[in-house]
Amino acid sequence: MVLLKHCTKPFTPTTMAFLSYSRRHSPHLLRLLSTTPASAATVTISSSAAKNKLLNVFDPDESLAILASASPSSSSSSHRFALDLAVRRLASVRRFSDIESLLSARRSLLPAADEASLSSLILTYATANMLSHARQLFDEIPEKTSLSFNALLRAYAKAKKPKLIPELFSSLQALHPSIVPDHVSYGILIKSFCIVGKLNNARQVFDEMLPKGIEPTVAIYTTLLDSMYKKGKAEEAERLWSEMLAKGLKPDHVAYNVRMMYVGLHGKPEEVLAMIKEMEEAGWKPDAITYNYLISCYCRNKRFEDAKEAYRGFMKKKGSYGGPNAAIFKDLVNFLCGNGDFDGGLEVVRDSIKHNKIPDFKTMKVLVEGLMENGKVEEVKEVIRVVKERFPENLLGGWKSLEKKMGLVADGEVAEPVEVTEPVKAAEPIMAAEPIMAA
């Protein structure tokens, strides 16, 4: 059975446009859809259902078939997300011509005046790092406003090109003087300066906002606070925090976490606890990032039992706090093993296994070697067995070497696969400007 011959229901408008475009510009995609099993696309599904399916599908061709079966809606956040996922799958195997066919087909369905949907497509091009296509689409929009302006700025941020954003901001304003940047535009510009370490430039842009009648938002304040704290400018950051409160702006949980980050690194646990209390009184629940700062602060102050107690308290109530992240396991294992508490580290690793957030190989290596030195051979075998089961074969080398070094594999024997996980980056406070449009 093939899709074109055996569909029992009409194609969606997106599929018809896609087929028409593919017939002219991308025969490969037309052949793909002509040989897709009917079961993949004979029934039209909702955009939400397509999104949920695509979250668990990584094959590019299967992703396209699922997307083709979805009911399109330019105003549907689920459809935009599903389209973004399909493009991500294609980009992972460098099928950029297919991405262009897919997005051009989508573009052909949209009126030239539909700036919101075209802005969404600009961002989708950024998913594949196709910034020249994003710029071309922006240029084709007949009446541009801050909506499409912000979309193009955000596309460069999404493609990790913060250095290019200030020049882009200036050049677009010069070319399109009718576009009036808003607080989102300035938030993206300020964030780009902060990312590349130009805090003074970011502050200058911030100071220019009020004279232009644009009020900075909590998100913009948080971006600057994060950069100031990371550069060790705590006093300046505290003045900015006070200024934000004086303006009647209420910090959100991200802002509190940014402030807590500095105290967690340089202060006492009691200071972090006081901030958590302040955060809760303001109506915000602490999350895994909050607790990671508290636990790490205990460890830096050599209060390891308090750290473990705080960790266990968090794990008992994790449902209320949004669940643990990878960093909370990785950091605590590192601290405990550094203090010689390998049993404590093993307890945390067992929790990480339950949550499928196993720390990176470097962290696990210290734990396994410490357990082995203390005669915990069975525990070492337990850890190695689990990581063997959980991860793919392309990450085996380090574990094989470690297993042999510990005498768990005799010379000449072939070890069973053992995992080397990629390093897990510690979670950082979000330093994002506000979104360009509501989901």
N, C-alpha and C positions, 0 to 999 in steps of 0.2 A: 504494500500500500504506500502511496505517496500523498503528500499534503495537497497538491494541486488537483489530484484526481479523486480524492476520497473525502474531502471536507464535506460534511453534511450540513454545515451552517455557513452563512456568508462571512467573508473576511471582515475584520474590523477596518475602519478607514485608514488606520496607520499601516496595516498589512498591505492594503491595496496600493497606497502611495509608495510603500517600500518596494513592492513587486514592480511597479511601473518604473521607479527610479533605477532599481537593480537591473531591469531588462536593458536599460540604456547605458548604464554606467558601471555596473558590477555584476557580470554574469556569474561570478563565483557564488554570490549570495543567492541569486536566483536558483542555481543548481542546488544549493543547500536547502532552500525551502521546498524545492521540488522533490527532495528525497527524505524529508523529515517524516517520521512515522505519524500517521493520522492522529493517533491518540494524543500527540503533543499539542495539537492546535485545532482540533475539530470543534471544540467547545469554547465559546467565549467565556473568559473568566474576568473577575473584577481586578482592577489595578492593585487593590490591597492583597488579593490572593496571589497575583503575579509577584508582587514584592516579597511576600513571605516565601514563595517557592525559590525565588532567585537568591535569597539569603543563604540557601543551602545547596545551590547549584554553581559549580565553578567551570564547567565546560562551556566555552564560548558559543558553540553551535546550539547546544541545548538552551542556553540563556536567551539566544535570539528567538528560538521557537516559542518559549514561554512568553516573551515580550510581545511577539506577534499575535498571540492569542488573547491579549489583554484588551479590555475596553479602554480606549484613550480618553483622557479628559485634561484639557490644558490647565484646569484649575485644581487638579488632583495632586496632592503632595505625594500620594502613593505611586502614581504613575511617573512623576518626576524621579522619585527614588528608584523605581524599577528600571527606568531608562538609564539612570546613572550607573546602576549595578551592571547592566548589560554592557555598557560602554567600558566599564572597568575590566570586565572579563575579556573583552576584545583587546583592550590596551595591554593586558598582561601577556598576550602573545603577539603584540605589535601588529595587529590587523587594522591599521589606521585607515586604509581605503574603505574597509567595511564600516568603520565608525562614521566616516564621511557620508557613505551611502545611507546609513541608518538615520543620521541626524538631518541630512538633506531631505529625506523622505518626511521626517517629522516637520521640518521647516516648511515644506510645500503645503502642509495642511493648515498653516497658521496665517491669519491676516497680517499684513504688514503693520497694521496699527496695534496689534496685540503685543505691546511692549513687555508685559509681565511674562508671557510664555516665551518670548524671544530671549528675555533676560535669563530665564531658566536654562535655555539651550546654550547660552554663552557660558554658563557655569559648567554645563555638561561637557563642553569642549575642553574645559580646564581639567576635567577628570582624566583625560587622555593626554594632557599637556600640549594640546593643539591650540596654542595661543594665537597664532596667525589666523586660524579659522574663527576663533572667538572675536578677534578684532574686526575681521571682515563682516561678521554678522552684526556687530555693533554699528559699523559704518552704514549698513543697509537699512537700519531702522530709521524711518523718515522723520519722526518727531521724537527726539531723545529728551528724557528727563533724568533726574537723579537716579531713577530706578535702573535704567540700563547702564548709566555711568557707574553706579555702585557695583553692578554685576560684573563689569569688565575689571574694575579694581579688585574685586573679590576673586575673579578668575586668576589674576596674577598672584594673589596671595595663596590661593588653593594650589597653584602650580609651583609654589615655593620660590617665587621670584620677588621677594620683598624689596630688593635693591632697585628694581625697575619701577616700583609703584610711585615714588615721588615725581619722577620725570613724566610718567604717564599721566598722573593727576594734573600737572601743569600744562602739558601739551593738549590734553583733552579740553581743558578750560579755555585755552587759547583758540582752539578750533571750533568750539561750540559754546560761545559766551552766553547763550540762552540757558544752558544747564546751570542750575543753582545747587552746589553741593550742600548736603544736609549733615546732620550729626553722624549718620552712618558713614558717609564719605570721609569725614574727618576722623572718625574712629579707625577706619581702615588705614588711613595715612599715618596716624599716630602709631598704630601698632607696627606698621612697616618700619618706621624709624626705630622703635624700641627693639625689634627683632635684630636689626643690624647694629645695635649698640649706640645709636645716635640719640641719646636721651635729651640732650639740649635742643636738638631739632624738634623732637616730639613735644617738648615743653613749649617751644616757640609756637608751634601750630595750635597747641591747646590754648595758649594765651590769646591767640587771634580769633578764637571762636566767639567769645562773648561780644566783642565789638561788632561782629557780623550778625549778631542776633541769634546765635546758635548756642543753646545751653548744653554743656557737657553732660553726658549720662553717667550712671553708675558704672557701666561697662568701660567707658573711656577713662574714668578715674581709676578703675581697677587695673587697666593696662599700664597706666603710668606708675601706680603704686607698686605693681609687680616689678617693673624695671628699676625703680628706685631702691627697693629692698634688695634686689639681686646685686645692685652696684654698691651696696653698703651705705646708702644714703638714708638711713633710718629716720633721722630728725626731719629731713625734708619730706619724707613719706608721711610721717605723723602729722606734719602741718597740712599736707594735702588731705589726709583723712579728716582732720578737724574742719577744713574748708568744705569738704563734701557734706559733712553732717550739718554745718551751719547753713548750707543752701537747702536743707530739708530733704536731701536725698538719703534714702535708706539703703545701707549696704546689703547685698545679697550674700548667700553662703560662699560664693566664689570670692567676693571681696574679703570676707572674714578669713577664708583659708589663705589668701595671699598675705594678709597681715600676720596670720599665725605661722606662716612659713618662716619668717625672719626670727620670731621669738623661739620657735622650735629649734632653729639652728644655733641661736646665740644666747637664749635665755634659760630660765628655770622652768621645770614642769608646772610649778604653781602658777606661773604667768600664763602658760598655755591653758591650764584648767580655768583660769579666770576669764580668758577670752572665749572658751567654750561656753561658759555660763552666760556671758554677755550675748553670744551668738544665739543661744537657746531662748534667752529672754526676749530677743528681737524676733523670735518666731521661726528660726532656722534650725534644722536638725544637723548635727555634725555627721559627716560621711567618712568614707574610708581614708580620704586625703587628710581630713582633720585628725583622725585617730593615728594615722601614720606619723604626723608631726608630733603628737603627744608621746607616742611610743618611742620614737627616735630621740626625742628630748630626754626622756627617762634614761635611755641607753647612753647618750652622750654625757649625762651626769652620773653614770655608773650605778644607776638604780635599776638593775636588771630585773629584780623580782617585781618591782612596781610596773615595769614595762610589760612583763608577762601577764600580770594581773589585769592591766588595761587592755591588753590584746584579747585575753579570754573574755573579758566583759564585752568587748566589741563583738566577738564572734558569737556570743550568746544572743545578742540583740541585733545581729547583722541584718535581719529583715527590716528593721526600723531604719537602718542607716544606708540602705541601698546595696549591701553586700560588699565583700572585700575586693580589693584590686590586687594586681600582681605585685605592686611595689610593697604593700604591707607585709607580704610573705617574704619577699626577697630581702628587704632591709632588715627585718627582725632576725632572720636566719644569719645574715652577715654579722650583726651585732652580737648575737648569742654565741656563735662559733668563735668570734674574735675574743670573747671572754672565756672560752673553754667550755661553754655549756652546750655540748653536742646533743645531749638528751633533749634539752629544750629546743634546739634547732630541729631535731627529728620530729618533735611534736608539731611544730609549725609546718614542716614539709608535708607531714601526713594530712594536715588541713588543706594545704595547697593542692595536693593530689585530688582530694574530694571536690575541690572547686575548679579543677582543671587549669590551675595557674601555677604550674611548677616553675621554680626559679631557674635562672640560666645555669649553664654548665660550670662556670667559674665559681658561683656560689655553692652549687651542689658538690663540687669537687672538694672544697674545704670541709664540708660536713662529712662526706664519706671518708675522707682521710682521717678526720678526727675520730669518727666512730671506730674505724679500723685500728687506730693506735690504742684505743681503749678496749680492744677485744670484742667489739660488738659486730662480729662477723655476720650473724644472721640478719641484723638490722641493715648492714651494708647490702647484703644480697636482696633484701626486701626492696630497698630503694632502687637498686639497679634493675631488678625485675620489672618494677612499675614503669620506669622510664623507657625500658625496652618495648613495653607494650603500647606506650602512648604516642611515640613519635616516629616519623618516617626514617627510612634507611639512609638518606643523604646527610644525616647528622649523627653519624656513628663514631667517627674517628677518635675523638677525645675519650669517650667512654671505653672503647676497646683498649686504648693505651693504658688507661687508669686501671681497668680490670686486670690486665696482664701484670702491671706494676705491683698490684696488691697480691699477686699469686693466686687469683681466682680462676685464671686460665693458664694451663701448662703450656710450655713452649711447644709449638708444632700443632696445637689444638686450634680449632676454629671456634671462636667465641660466638655465642648467639648475639644478635643485634643489640647494641646498647646506644642510648640516645645522647646526643649533645644538643641541648636546646640553644637557640639563639639568645643573646643577652636581652633581658627584658628591661626596657627603659622605665625608670622610676616615674610614677605619675607626677606631672607638674600642674600647678594651678593654671586654669584656662586664662589666656591673656587675649581673648578674642573680642573684636568689636561686635556690635549687634548685627543680627542677620539682615541681609538686604531686603528680605520680604518674609512675610509670615508663611509658615508651612501650611 
